[in-house]
Amino acid sequence: MVLYAGKKMSAKPTFATVQHILTRNPDLAADIMAKVKKGEKFELLARRHSNCPSAKKGGDLGEFKRGVMVKPFEAAVFNAKIGEVIGPVKTKFGYHIIKVNFLR
């Protein structure tokens, strides 16, 4: 908790800035995650493999507010640390590899 003007406020972040790679193939998602862990550039992997229109921007989804994304995606993002790459995260859209760039 953080004190602000004498009131307790939650220190939980409410906004996130992320990039992601979306695929419907769980094996491909696992392979992409392994490549990220080996140091391959996230942006290039997103352009090459993601089924999301954000692939053209290296997977950049920009900033979003808590409560906007599907629950599994959002839970993974807001439980991660800045700079962390997480996944595969399964949603109704497929499997996501997510890079958390900023939380506030």
C-alpha positions, 0 to 999 in steps of 0.5 A: 500500500502507498499513502497518497493524500492520507489515503491508502492506495493499492500499489498494483499496476493498472496499465501495461505496455507489451509486445506479443506473438500469437500462434494457434500451434502450441508446439510453435509457441514453445519453440518461439519461447525457446528461441527468445530464451536463447536471445533471438530478437523478440521483434523479429520473431513476432514479424516472422511467426505471429498471426496478430496484425501487431506482427507488422510492429514487432508484436507491439500492442501499445499500452492497455488498461487492466480489464481490457484484455482476455483474463488469462492474458491479463493475469499473466501480464500483471503478474509479471515483472518489467522486462520479463518474457512469459508464455506460452499463455493460452487464450481463446485466440491461441497461444501468446508469448508476451514481453512486458515492457512497462507496468504502471 
